[in-house]
Amino acid sequence: MPVGNDNQAKNESPQSIDQRMSNDIVELFNLFLKGDDKAALLLFNTFNKRIYLYCAKIVSNTYIAEDITQEVWERIIKLRFQEEPNILNPTGFIFTIARNLCLNHIKLQKQVVSIDSLDDFRLPSVNQPGSTSVEELVNTSLNALKFEDRELLVLHMYCGYRFDEIAEMLKISPNAVWTRASRARAQLREIVSRYQKNDKSK
C-alpha cells in the first residue's frame, strides 16, 4: 500500500493523513478486485482480525464468529469474478457484509434481549485468555445492549475505529455517533453495576 515518506507524514495534518489512509484502502481494494494477489493478502491482514473481533463481540460466540468471518471473505472474493463494482468505501462495505451476516445469525437464534430482562438471564461472553474479571464483566454486559449500541461500542472499543470513521461506515452523522456512544456507555456502566451488585448479594 503506498505511503508517503517520513518528512511528508510529519508535515501532514491529521485530516490529510486520514484522507490519505482512506485513499490507500480504496486503491488496495481496487487492486484486489483486479486480481492482485499481494493486494489480496494485504487486504486480509488489514481487516481479518477486526472483522473477527467485531463478529465475536456481536454474536458472543467465537466459533460462529469464525464461520461468519470466513463467509465475509468468501463473499468479498466472489467480487473478483464479477463485473468490477464501484465501491467508494471498502471499509464500510466490508463491515456491512459482516453486520448483515451477524444480524441474520441473531435473528435465527433470537438472541436480542432487552435490558429490562437482565436479571432473568445469564449471557455467554467472549473472553480473551488473560482477561481480568472486570473485562469479562464488560464483555458479558455488552450483550445486554441494543444491537445498534453494542455494534458502535464494539467498532470503537475493540476494532479501534474512530467515531468519524464509524459514522462513514454506518452512513450517519458524527454527532449522531457521539450521542449514541455516550448513551451506550452510560447503559453499559449501569449494566456492569447491576451485575456487580448481584454478585455481591450472593
Secondary structure, 3 states (H helix, E strand, C coil): CCCCCHHHHHHCCHHHHHHHHHHHHHHHHHHHHCCCHHHHHHHHHHHHHHHHHHHHHHHCCHHHHHHHHHHHHHHHHHHHHCCCCCCCCHHHHHHHHHHHHHHHHHHHHCCCCCHHHHHHCCCCCCCCCCCCHHHHHHHHHHCCCCHHHHHHHHHHHHCCCCHHHHHHHHCCCHHHHHHHHHHHHHHHHHHHHHHHHHHHHC
